Amino acid sequence: MASPAPAAAQAPAVLDTAPTVSTAMPAVVAPHGMVVAQEARATRIGAAILREGGNAVDAAVATGFALAVTYPRAGNIGGGGYMVIHLAQPHLDTTIDYRETAPAAITRETFLDANGNADPAKSRDSALAIGVPGTVAGLALAHAKYGSQKFTLADLIAPAIALAREGIPVEGDVADSLPDEEARLARWPSTAKVFFHSDGRLLGSGDTLVQSELAETLSAIARNGPRAFYQGELAERISAGVRAAGGVMTAQDLAAYRPIEREALLGRYRGHDIIAMPPSSSGGVILIEMLNILEGYSDLASDEARRLHLTVEAMKLAYADRAAFLGDPESVKAPLSRLLSKSYADELRAHIDPEHARPATEIRPALARAHEGNNTTHFSVADRFGNAVANTTTLNFSYGVGLVAEGTGILLNNELDDFAAKPGAPNAYGLTGGDANAPGPGKRPLSSMTPTIVLKDDKVFLVTGSPGGSRIITTVLQVILNVIDRSFPIAQAVGERRLHHQWLPDVLTVERGFSPDLIRALRERGHTIVERAPFGSANSIEVTPSGLAGAADGRTRGALAAGY
């Protein structure tokens, strides 16, 4: 599909995507810089920072703070996430882990009932599920170490403050998502003040979402940096709000929080370098493991049914390893060298039957099932200096636990549900995990977030990532395969229909729209198939001879690519 001509230097090139489709949308191409995110206002804010001379990290920080205002169900300062950074000069690949941590009072028994069984109400719907937020500390660290220093942190937060104070129209994804979570939000009077009218009616299309207390919180961070969030009056308000709702977070938990800069995982796939996120995210490990397995098939793209079958079999093997080995690296020593090695991939590939699906129970015995929420958001940034940022962040469920801490405007996460509450316990979505991901004081729950940068000849080639809970890693995998193996332009690579297998349950999930012949061919190979609505929002950037091509995923209403 042809891309529009590069934008004029004085104005961003923008494209608003259509709602809920699973077909390729036109890319936006611009010569100097590009931001692609799930919400248009935040995208434009990041693009403006690039246009004014900022680098990719500056733009990512500004976009991240803006999403806390404009995309409340997942963009946040009350949650956490991961950032992958590539700097061209000096050549550097690094990551920032700003995943939430468990308060000190969290134990292995916190999310169990009186009979010792996993209690989903505790881990998903109560204030016990709230992890210590990491977003403010993570974005501030990225700016301090890798921003251009052309902008202060206050400069980058200023647009978000203005949007919170002046209000934004309730439209697009906000208008779509609020009704689905009305009961969840209405439980908390401090939340109702933000998202409901004074007469009890939920905000809807045509209303304005004003977040005055959030504006004050952001202003405090702008004045005093991240310590304003983690120490003093604001920290006391956050912790008091959590405890009043039945949680266990303290001001000391907030004061103890630290983001962690971690060495990036490095993989190699058909001449491309894969720059990915290490644990506490499972995303990078499992992505590289799947790519290593599939690299052994030189003719992967030659037959569609065979390609999909082999991809699914690689998914099953890698997700079984995720369940067995991965967790917070401060608590669990995973065999990363082996999991990431080409020789291990050779061993796994030898067990793949090109014509028959392997039952999940033959791969590994069942372990604990740990839910991971779908309501995450990803954005990609590339600048004129050759730098790039892939950033994924989340509250876990849509609007997190639904609680706004009184007097702060901060919508809080329910991220501790990502722990495996008990080995062998069932869950809502079937993502599996065991003792490696058990809850504990100060631990970071395992995540599937997979922000990824792909290099070719040491230069940025692709920036990608996605929301989607357990489906994040397979979404990112398929975008990369579509670009490298199938030579699809980025818009088609993002728009192509997706499938997903996570080992357990032993079910292949496919987006509606695959051809009947392909579905039949997969069933004949032994796959149990369930069709569902489109999933993920892989807002991505490809570097092409014509410029930076940004693809906003048409599965999400309001996603935008903007460049200059």
C-alpha positions as CSV (number, residue, x, y, z in Angstrom):
1,M,0.0,0.0,0.0
2,A,1.5,3.4,-1.0
3,S,2.2,5.8,1.8
4,P,1.4,9.5,1.7
5,A,4.2,11.8,0.7
6,P,6.6,13.0,3.4
7,A,5.1,15.9,5.5
8,A,6.3,19.4,5.1
9,A,8.9,20.3,7.8
10,Q,6.7,22.9,9.4
11,A,3.8,20.6,10.3
12,P,3.3,17.1,11.6
13,A,2.0,14.5,9.2
14,V,-1.0,12.8,10.9
15,L,-3.4,10.0,10.3
16,D,-6.3,9.1,12.5
17,T,-7.1,5.4,12.2
18,A,-10.5,3.9,11.7
19,P,-12.2,2.0,14.5
20,T,-11.9,-1.8,15.1
21,V,-10.6,-3.1,11.9
22,S,-8.1,-5.8,11.1
23,T,-6.8,-4.7,7.8
24,A,-3.8,-2.6,6.7
25,M,-4.2,1.1,7.3
26,P,-2.0,3.7,5.3
27,A,1.3,4.6,6.9
28,V,2.4,8.1,7.5
29,V,5.9,8.9,6.2
30,A,8.0,11.8,7.4
31,P,11.7,12.6,7.0
32,H,12.8,13.6,10.4
33,G,10.8,12.2,13.3
34,M,7.8,10.0,14.1
35,V,5.6,9.1,17.1
36,V,2.9,6.4,17.0
37,A,0.7,6.0,20.0
38,Q,-2.8,4.8,20.9
39,E,-4.1,8.3,21.6
40,A,-3.9,11.3,19.2
41,R,-3.3,14.2,21.6
42,A,-0.4,12.4,23.3
43,T,1.0,11.5,19.9
44,R,0.9,15.1,18.7
45,I,2.6,16.3,22.0
46,G,5.5,13.9,21.4
47,A,5.8,14.9,17.7
48,A,5.9,18.5,18.7
49,I,8.9,17.8,21.0
50,L,10.7,16.2,18.1
51,R,9.9,19.1,15.9
52,E,11.3,21.5,18.4
53,G,14.6,19.7,18.6
54,G,14.1,17.1,21.2
55,N,15.4,13.6,20.9
56,A,13.4,10.3,21.0
57,V,13.7,10.0,24.8
58,D,12.4,13.6,25.3
59,A,9.4,12.8,23.0
60,A,8.7,9.5,24.8
61,V,8.7,11.1,28.2
62,A,6.3,13.9,27.1
63,T,4.1,11.3,25.4
64,G,4.1,9.1,28.5
65,F,3.0,11.9,30.8
66,A,0.3,13.0,28.3
67,L,-1.2,9.5,28.1
68,A,-1.7,9.6,31.9
69,V,-4.3,12.3,31.2
70,T,-5.7,11.4,27.8
71,Y,-5.7,7.6,27.9
72,P,-6.8,6.9,31.5
73,R,-7.6,3.2,31.1
74,A,-3.9,2.3,30.4
75,G,-1.7,5.4,30.1
76,N,-0.8,6.2,33.6
77,I,1.4,7.5,36.4
78,G,-0.3,5.0,38.8
79,G,1.1,2.0,37.1
80,G,4.4,0.9,35.5
81,G,6.1,-0.4,32.4
82,Y,9.2,-0.8,30.3
83,M,11.3,1.3,28.0
84,V,13.8,0.1,25.4
85,I,16.2,2.8,24.2
86,H,18.6,2.8,21.2
87,L,21.0,5.7,20.9
88,A,23.0,6.2,17.7
89,Q,25.7,8.4,19.2
90,P,27.3,7.0,21.3
91,H,26.0,3.6,20.1
92,L,24.0,2.3,23.1
93,D,21.2,-0.1,23.7
94,T,19.6,-0.1,27.1
95,T,16.4,-0.6,28.9
96,I,14.6,0.9,31.9
97,D,12.4,-1.4,34.1
98,Y,9.9,0.7,35.8
99,R,7.5,-2.2,36.6
100,E,5.5,-1.9,39.8
101,T,6.7,-3.6,43.0
102,A,4.8,-5.4,45.7
103,P,4.5,-3.5,49.0
104,A,6.6,-4.9,51.9
105,A,3.5,-6.5,53.5
106,I,2.7,-8.7,50.5
107,T,3.4,-12.4,51.1
108,R,2.8,-15.7,49.3
109,E,-0.5,-16.0,51.2
110,T,-1.9,-12.5,50.5
111,F,-4.1,-13.6,47.6
112,L,-5.3,-16.9,49.0
113,D,-8.7,-17.5,50.8
114,A,-9.2,-19.2,54.2
115,N,-8.8,-22.6,52.6
116,G,-5.5,-21.8,50.9
117,N,-6.9,-21.4,47.4
118,A,-6.3,-18.5,45.1
119,D,-8.9,-15.7,45.6
120,P,-9.2,-13.7,42.3
121,A,-11.3,-11.1,44.1
122,K,-8.3,-10.2,46.2
123,S,-5.8,-10.1,43.4
124,R,-8.0,-8.3,40.8
125,D,-10.7,-6.3,42.5
126,S,-9.3,-5.2,45.9
127,A,-6.7,-2.6,46.9
128,L,-4.4,-5.5,47.9
129,A,-3.7,-5.8,44.2
130,I,-2.1,-2.3,43.9
131,G,1.6,-2.3,43.3
132,V,3.9,0.6,44.0
133,P,3.7,2.7,40.8
134,G,6.9,3.0,38.8
135,T,6.0,5.3,35.8
136,V,7.1,8.6,37.3
137,A,10.4,7.3,38.4
138,G,11.0,5.5,35.1
139,L,10.2,8.4,32.9
140,A,12.3,10.8,35.0
141,L,15.3,8.4,34.9
142,A,15.0,8.1,31.1
143,H,15.0,11.9,30.8
144,A,17.8,12.5,33.3
145,K,20.2,10.0,31.6
146,Y,19.2,10.0,28.0
147,G,17.2,13.1,27.2
148,S,18.7,15.8,25.0
149,Q,18.7,18.2,27.9
150,K,17.1,20.7,25.6
151,F,14.0,20.3,27.7
152,T,13.6,20.2,31.4
153,L,11.3,17.5,33.0
154,A,8.9,20.3,33.7
155,D,8.9,21.3,30.0
156,L,7.9,17.8,29.1
157,I,5.2,17.5,31.7
158,A,3.7,20.9,30.9
159,P,1.4,19.8,28.1
160,A,-0.1,17.0,30.2
161,I,-0.8,19.5,33.0
162,A,-2.6,21.8,30.6
163,L,-4.8,19.0,29.3
164,A,-5.6,17.8,32.8
165,R,-6.5,21.2,34.0
166,E,-8.5,22.4,31.0
167,G,-10.1,19.0,30.3
168,I,-10.4,16.8,27.2
169,P,-13.6,15.9,25.3
170,V,-14.9,12.4,26.1
171,E,-14.6,10.8,22.7
172,G,-12.9,7.9,21.0
173,D,-11.5,5.2,23.2
174,V,-12.4,7.0,26.4
175,A,-16.0,7.2,25.4
176,D,-15.9,3.5,24.3
177,S,-14.2,2.2,27.5
178,L,-15.9,4.1,30.3
179,P,-19.3,2.3,30.0
180,D,-17.6,-1.1,30.2
181,E,-16.0,-0.2,33.5
182,E,-18.8,1.9,35.1
183,A,-19.5,-0.5,38.0
184,R,-15.8,-0.9,38.7
185,L,-15.2,2.9,38.8
186,A,-18.4,3.6,40.8
187,R,-17.2,1.6,43.8
188,W,-14.9,4.4,44.9
189,P,-16.2,7.9,45.8
190,S,-12.8,9.4,45.0
191,T,-13.0,7.9,41.5
192,A,-16.6,8.9,40.9
193,K,-15.7,12.5,41.5
194,V,-13.5,12.3,38.3
195,F,-15.5,10.1,35.9
196,F,-19.1,10.8,36.9
197,H,-21.4,13.9,37.0
198,S,-22.5,15.1,40.4
199,D,-25.9,13.5,39.9
200,G,-24.3,10.1,39.5
201,R,-24.3,9.8,35.7
202,L,-21.2,8.5,34.0
203,L,-19.4,10.9,31.7
204,G,-20.2,10.2,28.1
205,S,-19.7,11.5,24.5
206,G,-20.0,15.3,24.5
207,D,-18.8,15.7,28.1
208,T,-15.5,17.1,29.2
209,L,-13.1,15.1,31.4
210,V,-11.4,17.6,33.7
211,Q,-8.8,16.2,36.1
212,S,-7.9,19.1,38.4
213,E,-6.3,17.0,41.1
214,L,-4.2,15.1,38.6
215,A,-3.1,18.5,37.2
216,E,-1.9,19.5,40.7
217,T,-0.1,16.2,41.1
218,L,1.7,16.6,37.8
219,S,2.5,20.2,38.7
220,A,4.2,19.0,41.9
221,I,6.3,16.5,39.9
222,A,7.2,19.2,37.4
223,R,8.4,21.5,40.2
224,N,10.2,19.0,42.4
225,G,10.9,15.9,40.2
226,P,10.0,12.3,41.0
227,R,10.7,12.8,44.8
228,A,7.4,14.8,44.9
229,F,5.6,11.5,44.0
230,Y,7.5,9.1,46.2
231,Q,8.1,11.2,49.3
232,G,6.2,13.8,51.3
233,E,2.6,14.8,51.1
234,L,1.7,13.2,47.9
235,A,3.2,9.8,48.9
236,E,1.2,10.0,52.2
237,R,-2.0,10.7,50.2
238,I,-1.4,7.8,47.8
239,S,-0.6,5.3,50.6
240,A,-3.5,6.6,52.8
241,G,-5.9,6.2,49.9
242,V,-4.7,2.6,49.3
243,R,-5.0,1.6,52.9
244,A,-8.4,3.2,53.3
245,A,-9.6,1.0,50.5
246,G,-8.2,-2.1,52.2
247,G,-4.7,-2.3,50.8
248,V,-1.3,-2.5,52.5
249,M,0.9,0.1,50.7
250,T,2.8,2.5,53.0
251,A,4.6,5.8,52.4
252,Q,7.8,3.8,53.1
253,D,7.0,1.5,50.2
254,L,6.8,4.5,47.9
255,A,10.0,6.0,49.2
256,A,11.8,2.7,48.6
257,Y,10.8,2.4,45.0
258,R,13.6,2.5,42.4
259,P,13.5,2.0,38.6
260,I,16.2,-0.3,37.3
261,E,18.3,0.3,34.2
262,R,19.0,-3.2,32.8
263,E,21.2,-4.4,30.0
264,A,19.2,-5.0,26.9
265,L,18.6,-8.5,25.6
266,L,20.3,-9.0,22.2
267,G,19.1,-11.4,19.6
268,R,19.8,-12.0,16.0
269,Y,17.2,-12.9,13.3
270,R,18.1,-13.3,9.6
271,G,20.7,-10.5,9.7
272,H,18.8,-8.2,12.0
273,D,19.7,-7.3,15.6
274,I,16.8,-7.7,18.1
275,I,17.0,-5.2,21.0
276,A,14.5,-6.4,23.7
277,M,13.4,-6.2,27.3
278,P,14.9,-8.5,29.9
279,P,13.1,-9.8,33.0
280,S,11.2,-8.7,35.0
281,S,9.4,-8.8,31.6
282,S,9.2,-12.2,29.9
283,G,8.6,-10.5,26.6
284,G,12.2,-10.2,25.3
285,V,13.3,-13.7,26.3
286,I,10.3,-15.4,24.8
287,L,10.3,-13.3,21.6
288,I,14.0,-14.1,20.9
289,E,13.4,-17.8,21.8
290,M,10.6,-18.0,19.2
291,L,12.6,-16.1,16.6
292,N,15.5,-18.5,17.1
293,I,13.3,-21.5,16.6
294,L,11.7,-20.1,13.4
295,E,15.1,-19.0,12.0
296,G,15.8,-22.6,11.3
297,Y,13.1,-22.7,8.6
298,S,14.7,-21.1,5.6
299,D,11.4,-21.3,3.6
300,L,9.1,-20.1,6.4
301,A,7.1,-17.8,4.1
302,S,6.7,-20.2,1.2
303,D,3.5,-22.0,2.3
304,E,0.9,-20.0,4.4
305,A,-0.7,-22.9,6.3
306,R,2.7,-24.4,7.1
307,R,4.1,-21.0,8.2
308,L,1.3,-20.5,10.6
309,H,1.5,-24.0,12.0
310,L,5.2,-23.7,12.6
311,T,4.8,-20.3,14.2
312,V,2.1,-21.7,16.6
313,E,4.3,-24.6,17.6
314,A,7.2,-22.2,18.4
315,M,4.8,-20.2,20.5
316,K,3.8,-23.2,22.6
317,L,7.3,-24.2,23.3
318,A,8.4,-20.7,24.4
319,Y,5.4,-20.0,26.6
320,A,6.0,-23.3,28.4
321,D,9.4,-22.1,29.2
322,R,8.0,-18.7,30.4
323,A,5.8,-20.5,32.9
324,A,8.6,-22.7,34.2
325,F,11.6,-20.3,34.5
326,L,10.8,-16.6,34.5
327,G,10.1,-14.2,37.3
328,D,11.6,-11.2,39.1
329,P,15.4,-11.5,38.4
330,E,16.0,-10.3,42.0
331,S,14.4,-13.4,43.3
332,V,14.8,-16.0,40.5
333,K,17.8,-16.9,38.5
334,A,16.5,-17.9,35.1
335,P,18.7,-19.9,32.7
336,L,18.7,-17.0,30.2
337,S,21.9,-18.0,28.3
338,R,20.3,-21.4,27.5
339,L,16.8,-20.0,26.7
340,L,18.3,-17.4,24.3
341,S,20.8,-19.7,22.6
342,K,20.6,-20.9,19.0
343,S,21.6,-24.4,20.1
344,Y,18.6,-24.6,22.5
345,A,16.3,-23.5,19.7
346,D,17.7,-26.3,17.6
347,E,16.8,-28.8,20.3
348,L,13.2,-27.4,20.5
349,R,12.8,-27.3,16.7
350,A,13.7,-31.0,16.5
351,H,10.5,-31.7,18.5
352,I,8.2,-29.8,16.1
353,D,6.2,-31.9,13.6
354,P,5.6,-29.9,10.5
355,E,2.3,-31.7,9.9
356,H,0.8,-32.2,13.4
357,A,0.1,-30.1,16.4
358,R,1.9,-31.2,19.6
359,P,-0.4,-31.5,22.6
360,A,0.5,-28.9,25.3
361,T,0.7,-31.6,28.0
362,E,3.5,-33.3,26.1
363,I,5.6,-30.2,26.3
364,R,5.5,-29.6,30.1
365,P,3.3,-30.5,33.0
366,A,0.7,-27.9,34.0
367,L,1.8,-25.1,36.3
368,A,0.0,-22.3,38.0
369,R,-2.2,-20.1,35.9
370,A,-1.6,-16.4,36.3
371,H,-3.9,-13.8,34.8
372,E,-2.4,-10.8,32.9
373,G,-4.6,-7.9,32.0
374,N,-5.1,-6.7,28.4
375,N,-5.3,-3.0,29.0
376,T,-1.8,-1.9,28.3
377,T,-0.6,0.8,25.8
378,H,2.5,0.9,23.6
379,F,4.1,3.8,21.7
380,S,7.1,4.0,19.4
381,V,9.3,7.0,18.7
382,A,12.2,7.6,16.3
383,D,14.1,10.9,15.8
384,R,16.3,12.5,13.1
385,F,19.4,11.6,15.1
386,G,19.0,7.9,14.6
387,N,17.7,7.3,18.1
388,A,14.6,5.3,19.0
389,V,12.4,4.4,22.0
390,A,9.9,1.5,22.4
391,N,7.8,2.0,25.5
392,T,5.0,-0.2,26.9
393,T,3.1,0.7,30.0
394,T,0.0,-0.6,31.9
395,L,-2.5,-0.5,34.8
396,N,-3.3,-4.2,34.2
397,F,-7.1,-4.1,33.9
398,S,-8.8,-1.3,32.1
399,Y,-8.6,1.6,34.5
400,G,-6.6,-0.6,36.8
401,V,-8.3,-1.5,40.1
402,G,-10.6,1.6,39.5
403,L,-9.4,3.5,42.5
404,V,-8.3,7.2,42.3
405,A,-6.3,7.9,45.5
406,E,-8.1,10.7,47.3
407,G,-6.7,14.2,46.6
408,T,-4.2,13.0,43.9
409,G,-6.2,12.3,40.7
410,I,-4.0,9.2,40.3
411,L,-5.8,6.1,38.9
412,L,-4.1,3.1,40.5
413,N,-3.2,-0.3,39.1
414,N,-4.1,-3.8,40.0
415,E,-0.8,-5.1,38.8
416,L,-0.1,-7.7,41.6
417,D,-2.6,-10.0,39.9
418,D,0.2,-10.7,37.5
419,F,1.8,-12.9,40.2
420,A,0.9,-16.6,40.2
421,A,-1.1,-16.6,43.4
422,K,-0.7,-20.3,43.9
423,P,0.8,-23.1,41.8
424,G,-2.0,-24.9,40.0
425,A,-4.6,-22.3,40.6
426,P,-6.9,-21.5,37.6
427,N,-7.4,-18.0,36.3
428,A,-9.6,-16.0,33.9
429,Y,-7.2,-16.0,30.9
430,G,-5.1,-19.1,31.3
431,L,-1.6,-17.6,31.2
432,T,0.6,-20.0,33.2
433,G,3.3,-19.5,35.9
434,G,4.7,-21.2,38.9
435,D,6.9,-20.6,41.9
436,A,9.2,-18.4,39.9
437,N,6.5,-15.8,39.8
438,A,5.1,-16.2,43.3
439,P,4.1,-13.0,45.2
440,G,6.5,-11.5,47.8
441,P,7.6,-8.3,49.4
442,G,9.3,-5.9,47.0
443,K,9.0,-8.3,44.0
444,R,8.1,-7.2,40.5
445,P,5.4,-9.5,38.9
446,L,6.3,-11.1,35.7
447,S,5.0,-9.3,32.6
448,S,4.5,-10.0,28.9
449,M,5.2,-6.4,27.8
450,T,7.6,-6.6,24.8
451,P,8.8,-3.2,23.6
452,T,11.3,-4.0,20.9
453,I,13.7,-2.2,18.5
454,V,15.2,-4.0,15.5
455,L,18.4,-2.8,13.9
456,K,19.8,-3.5,10.5
457,D,23.4,-2.7,9.8
458,D,23.6,-1.1,13.3
459,K,20.8,1.4,12.4
460,V,17.2,1.5,13.5
461,F,15.0,-0.5,11.2
462,L,11.8,-1.2,13.2
463,V,10.3,0.0,16.5
464,T,7.4,-2.0,17.8
465,G,5.4,-3.3,20.7
466,S,1.8,-3.8,21.7
467,P,-0.8,-4.1,24.5
468,G,-2.7,-7.3,24.8
469,G,-1.8,-9.2,28.0
470,S,-0.5,-12.6,27.2
471,R,-0.9,-11.9,23.5
472,I,1.6,-9.1,23.5
473,I,4.6,-11.3,22.7
474,T,3.0,-13.1,19.9
475,T,1.7,-9.9,18.4
476,V,5.2,-8.4,18.4
477,L,6.6,-11.6,16.9
478,Q,4.1,-11.5,14.0
479,V,4.8,-7.9,13.2
480,I,8.5,-8.7,13.0
481,L,7.9,-11.8,10.9
482,N,5.6,-9.9,8.6
483,V,8.3,-7.3,7.9
484,I,11.4,-9.5,7.7
485,D,10.1,-12.8,6.3
486,R,7.2,-11.6,4.3
487,S,8.6,-8.2,3.2
488,F,5.4,-6.4,4.1
489,P,5.5,-2.6,4.5
490,I,4.9,-1.6,8.0
491,A,1.2,-0.7,7.6
492,Q,0.4,-4.1,6.2
493,A,2.6,-5.9,8.8
494,V,0.6,-4.2,11.6
495,G,-2.8,-4.6,9.9
496,E,-2.4,-8.3,9.1
497,R,-4.6,-10.7,11.0
498,R,-3.1,-12.3,14.1
499,L,-3.2,-15.6,16.0
500,H,-2.0,-16.6,19.4
501,H,-1.1,-19.7,21.4
502,Q,0.3,-19.6,25.0
503,W,0.8,-23.3,25.6
504,L,-2.0,-23.5,28.2
505,P,-4.9,-23.6,27.6
506,D,-4.2,-25.7,24.6
507,V,-6.2,-23.5,22.3
508,L,-5.2,-21.5,19.2
509,T,-6.9,-18.1,19.2
510,V,-7.2,-16.4,15.8
511,E,-8.6,-13.0,14.9
512,R,-11.8,-13.2,12.8
513,G,-11.1,-12.9,9.1
514,F,-8.7,-15.7,8.4
515,S,-9.7,-17.6,5.2
516,P,-11.7,-20.7,5.7
517,D,-9.0,-22.7,3.8
518,L,-6.4,-21.6,6.3
519,I,-8.6,-22.4,9.3
520,R,-9.4,-25.8,7.8
521,A,-5.7,-26.5,7.2
522,L,-4.8,-25.7,10.8
523,R,-7.6,-27.8,12.2
524,E,-6.4,-30.7,10.0
525,R,-3.0,-30.4,11.7
526,G,-4.7,-30.9,15.0
527,H,-5.2,-27.3,16.3
528,T,-8.2,-26.5,18.4
529,I,-9.2,-23.0,17.1
530,V,-11.3,-20.2,18.7
531,E,-12.0,-17.1,16.7
532,R,-12.3,-13.8,18.4
533,A,-12.3,-10.0,17.9
534,P,-9.1,-8.2,16.9
535,F,-6.5,-7.9,19.6
536,G,-3.4,-5.8,20.2
537,S,-2.4,-2.3,19.0
538,A,1.0,-2.6,17.6
539,N,1.8,1.1,17.0
540,S,5.1,0.7,15.0
541,I,7.7,2.6,13.0
542,E,9.8,1.3,10.1
543,V,12.8,3.1,8.7
544,T,12.5,3.1,4.9
545,P,14.4,4.7,2.0
546,S,11.5,7.3,1.8
547,G,11.7,8.2,5.5
548,L,10.2,7.1,8.8
549,A,7.0,5.2,8.2
550,G,4.6,5.2,11.1
551,A,1.7,2.7,11.3
552,A,-1.0,3.4,13.9
553,D,-2.9,0.1,14.5
554,G,-6.5,0.4,13.2
555,R,-7.7,-2.0,15.9
556,T,-7.9,0.9,18.3
557,R,-10.1,3.9,17.8
558,G,-8.0,7.1,18.1
559,A,-4.5,5.7,17.5
560,L,-2.4,8.1,15.6
561,A,0.9,8.3,13.7
562,A,2.4,11.9,13.6
563,G,5.8,12.9,12.1
564,Y,7.6,15.9,10.7
